């Protein structure tokens, strides 16, 4: 479908449709949403090369992936996020430029993207606590949005984040209400800001009930199924094993479940498991009617949509104050959590 056909299907002029897709302020929000929805439905995508020549913009957004031995964003969460962002960007004729870089190379990659005019803005992924990339991107003067946050700098830049502290506080409270006091935490790498916040929510919930976390049943690492299995096996072999586990991803929860079965125990009866699962497209937590795990959910594909929308606004109106969006995870009860076993 071309622009003429899309305009005809909507009963609008080609100029109005073009302006709606390009974010012009004189087009009403209702019309813009209607046009964007129709473009998605019909698979319409503006010609980015033609628009680049017409606007003087690169018509592309950059996404630099930090690749290290301990942190590789090659997982279902990243795939869903990129799919959501690309879906939104495509309606405005923007492409995504992906680049892989080590921590040492990232500064040069960001500078190169800007100096060569390859992108009009950046989406920053996987922020660390005190991440230096914030200052770098601000110094470069490039519009950017962070998927996540960096502690102590929340008001100085654009970000979109799920309230990780609240999610894990709520999940821990659920287990405490079920009578569990030996609760394990299988967290992501705690140099990552989201994992740091999740740990704080867990610790706060315990402290409010007069409990102290046991370091022997706390672990953090790259969020893989094998990590969940290994740590759950270790913890369940302790003289005082946990009766419940809070995991930072569905993959980790699957590993914990495998370990529980290997020990001849039953999930939800002998050992409860609550997880964060991100509502992934290709790795669902069962179905909406029958979830496998009790979970905090915040679909990451929608995070990609939101970050892309925020960045496009920032590209169009770079002098406006920073935009911040904090989402609250939903809480889903499944058969993986139940009352603490009695002795």
C-alpha positions in Angstrom: 0.0 0.0 0.0 1.3 3.5 -0.9 0.5 6.9 0.7 -2.2 7.6 -1.8 -4.0 4.3 -1.0 -3.6 4.8 2.8 -5.1 8.3 2.6 -8.0 7.1 0.5 -8.8 4.3 2.9 -9.0 6.8 5.7 -10.9 9.5 3.8 -8.0 12.0 4.4 -5.7 13.9 2.2 -2.2 12.6 1.5 -0.8 15.8 3.2 -2.8 15.1 6.4 -1.7 11.5 6.5 1.9 12.4 5.8 1.9 15.0 8.5 0.2 12.7 11.0 2.9 10.0 10.4 5.7 12.6 10.7 4.4 14.0 14.1 3.5 17.5 13.0 1.8 19.4 15.8 -1.0 20.8 13.7 -2.5 17.3 13.4 -4.7 16.3 16.2 -3.7 13.4 18.5 -6.9 11.5 17.6 -6.1 11.7 13.9 -2.5 10.8 14.4 -3.5 7.7 16.4 -6.0 6.7 13.7 -3.5 7.1 10.9 -0.8 5.2 12.8 -3.1 2.3 13.6 -4.2 2.1 9.9 -0.5 2.2 8.8 0.2 -0.7 11.1 -2.8 -2.6 10.0 -2.1 -2.3 6.3 1.7 -2.7 6.6 2.4 0.8 5.2 6.0 2.0 5.7 7.2 5.4 4.3 10.3 5.3 2.2 13.0 6.3 4.7 15.6 7.3 2.0 13.2 9.7 0.3 12.2 11.2 3.6 15.8 11.5 4.6 16.5 13.6 1.5 13.4 15.7 2.1 14.0 16.3 5.9 17.8 16.3 6.2 17.5 13.6 8.9 19.0 10.1 8.9 15.6 8.6 9.5 17.2 6.0 11.8 17.5 5.4 15.5 20.6 3.8 17.1 20.8 1.0 19.6 24.2 0.0 20.9 24.4 -3.3 22.6 26.9 -3.7 25.4 28.5 -7.1 25.0 30.7 -8.5 27.8 31.6 -11.9 29.1 29.0 -11.5 31.9 26.3 -9.6 30.1 25.0 -10.4 26.7 21.7 -9.0 25.6 20.9 -12.0 23.4 17.7 -13.2 25.0 13.9 -13.1 24.5 13.5 -9.9 26.4 15.8 -8.0 24.0 14.1 -9.5 21.0 10.6 -8.5 22.2 11.8 -5.0 23.0 13.4 -4.4 19.6 10.2 -5.8 17.9 8.1 -3.3 19.8 10.4 -0.4 19.0 10.7 -1.3 15.4 7.0 -1.6 15.0 6.5 2.0 16.2 9.4 3.5 14.4 8.4 1.9 11.1 5.1 3.9 11.1 7.2 7.1 10.9 9.7 5.7 8.3 12.5 5.2 10.8 15.0 2.3 10.8 16.9 0.8 13.7 20.7 0.8 13.5 22.1 -2.0 15.7 25.7 -2.0 16.8 27.6 -4.4 19.1 30.3 -2.9 21.3 32.4 -3.8 24.3 32.3 -1.5 27.3 35.6 0.0 26.2 34.4 0.7 22.6 31.0 2.2 23.4 32.2 5.8 23.7 33.7 5.6 20.2 30.6 3.9 18.7 28.3 6.6 20.1 30.5 9.4 18.8 30.9 7.7 15.4 27.1 7.4 15.0 26.6 11.1 15.7 29.5 12.4 13.7 28.6 10.4 10.6 25.0 11.4 10.8 23.9 7.8 10.9 21.1 8.3 13.5 18.8 11.0 14.8 18.6 9.6 18.3 19.5 6.7 20.6 17.8 4.2 22.7 20.1 3.1 25.6 19.6 -0.4 26.9 20.7 -2.2 30.1 21.8 0.7 32.3 24.2 0.1 35.1 24.1 1.8 38.5 26.0 5.1 37.9 26.2 4.4 34.2 28.6 6.8 32.5 26.7 6.6 29.2 24.2 9.1 30.5 26.8 11.9 30.7 28.3 10.9 27.4 25.0 11.1 25.5 24.1 14.4 27.2 27.5 15.8 26.2 27.0 14.7 22.6 23.7 16.6 22.5 22.0 13.6 20.9 18.3 12.9 21.7 18.1 9.7 23.7 15.8 7.6 25.8 16.9 5.0 28.4 15.1 1.7 28.8 15.5 1.6 32.5 17.0 4.1 34.9 20.3 5.0 36.5 20.0 5.7 40.2 20.3 9.2 41.5 19.9 10.8 38.0 16.2 10.1 37.4 15.2 13.8 36.7 18.0 14.6 34.2 17.2 12.6 31.2 14.4 10.7 29.3 13.7 7.2 30.6 11.0 4.5 30.6 11.1 1.9 33.3 9.1 -0.7 35.2 8.9 -0.1 38.9 11.2 -2.9 39.9 11.4 -2.1 43.5 7.6 -2.1 43.9 7.3 -5.3 41.9 9.7 -7.3 44.1 8.3 -5.7 47.3 4.9 -6.9 46.3 6.1 -10.4 45.3 8.0 -10.8 48.5 4.9 -9.6 50.5 2.8 -12.3 48.8 5.2 -15.0 50.0 5.4 -13.6 53.5 1.6 -13.5 53.6 1.6 -17.2 52.8 3.8 -17.8 55.9 7.2 -18.2 54.2 10.2 -16.8 56.2 13.0 -18.6 54.4 12.7 -16.8 51.0 15.5 -17.1 48.4 16.4 -14.4 45.9 17.7 -15.4 42.5 18.5 -12.0 41.0 20.1 -10.7 37.9 23.5 -9.1 37.9 23.3 -6.5 40.6 25.6 -4.0 38.8 22.5 -3.6 36.5 20.3 -0.9 37.9 17.0 -2.9 37.6 18.5 -5.8 39.6 19.7 -3.4 42.3 16.2 -2.0 42.6 14.7 -5.5 42.7 17.0 -6.5 45.6 16.1 -3.4 47.5 12.4 -4.2 47.1 13.0 -7.7 48.4 15.0 -6.5 51.4 12.6 -3.8 52.3 9.6 -6.2 52.4 11.5 -8.5 54.7 12.6 -5.7 57.0 9.1 -4.4 57.3 8.1 -7.8 58.8 11.1 -7.8 61.1 13.1 -10.4 59.1 16.7 -10.3 57.9 17.8 -11.7 54.5 20.1 -14.7 54.7 23.1 -14.2 52.2 23.3 -18.0 51.8 20.0 -18.0 49.9 20.7 -14.9 47.8 22.4 -15.1 44.4 22.9 -12.9 41.4 24.2 -13.7 37.9 23.2 -13.6 34.2 19.6 -14.7 34.1 19.8 -18.1 32.5 17.9 -21.4 33.1 21.2 -23.0 34.2 21.8 -20.3 36.8 18.3 -20.9 38.3 18.9 -24.7 38.3 22.4 -24.5 39.9 21.5 -22.1 42.6 18.2 -23.7 43.5 20.0 -27.1 43.8 22.6 -25.6 46.1 20.1 -23.8 48.2 17.8 -26.8 48.6 20.8 -28.9 49.9 21.4 -26.4 52.8 20.6 -27.6 56.4 17.9 -24.9 56.4 16.7 -24.7 52.7 14.3 -22.0 51.6 10.6 -22.8 51.4 10.1 -20.1 48.7 12.1 -18.6 45.8 11.8 -15.2 44.1 13.4 -15.2 40.7 14.2 -12.3 38.3 13.2 -13.9 35.1 11.1 -16.7 33.7 14.2 -18.6 32.5 15.6 -18.6 36.0 12.2 -19.8 37.4 12.3 -22.7 34.9 15.7 -23.7 36.2 14.5 -23.5 39.8 11.5 -25.6 38.9 13.8 -28.2 37.4 15.9 -28.3 40.5 12.8 -28.6 42.8 11.7 -31.7 40.7 15.3 -33.1 40.8 15.1 -33.0 44.6 11.9 -34.9 44.6 9.9 -31.9 45.7 6.7 -30.3 44.4 6.6 -26.6 43.3 3.8 -24.7 45.0 3.5 -27.3 47.7 7.0 -28.0 49.1 8.7 -25.0 47.6 7.0 -21.9 46.2 8.3 -19.9 43.3 7.4 -16.4 42.2 9.0 -14.8 39.2 9.2 -11.7 37.1 8.4 -12.8 33.5 8.1 -9.7 31.2 5.1 -11.2 29.3 7.3 -12.4 26.4 5.8 -13.2 23.0 7.8 -16.4 22.4 8.2 -17.6 26.0 4.9 -17.1 27.7 4.1 -17.9 31.3 1.4 -20.4 30.3 -1.8 -18.6 29.3 -3.8 -15.7 30.7 -6.4 -18.2 32.0 -3.8 -20.7 33.3 -0.4 -19.2 34.2 2.4 -21.6 35.2 4.1 -19.3 37.7 2.9 -16.7 40.1 4.5 -13.6 38.5 4.9 -9.9 38.2 4.3 -9.0 34.6 5.2 -6.0 32.5 5.2 -6.9 28.7 8.5 -5.8 27.3 7.2 -5.5 23.7 5.1 -2.5 24.9 8.2 -1.1 26.5 9.8 -1.0 23.1 6.7 0.8 21.7 6.8 3.4 24.5 10.5 4.1 24.3 10.3 4.6 20.5 7.3 7.0 20.9 9.2 9.0 23.5 12.3 9.2 21.4 10.4 10.4 18.3 8.9 13.1 20.4 12.4 14.0 21.7 13.7 14.1 18.1 10.9 16.4 17.0 11.1 18.7 20.1 14.6 18.4 21.5 14.3 21.5 23.7 11.4 20.2 25.8 12.0 19.0 29.4 13.0 15.3 29.8 10.2 12.8 29.6 9.9 10.0 32.2 7.5 7.1 32.2 7.3 4.6 35.1 5.1 1.5 34.6 3.7 -0.7 37.3 3.8 -4.5 36.9 0.7 -6.5 37.2 0.6 -9.4 39.6 -0.7 -12.8 38.5 -1.4 -15.7 40.8 -0.5 -19.1 39.5 -0.1 -22.6 41.1 3.7 -22.1 41.7 3.1 -20.4 45.1 1.2 -21.7 48.1 1.3 -21.7 51.9 4.6 -22.5 53.6 4.9 -26.2 54.5 4.3 -27.1 58.1 7.0 -29.0 60.0 
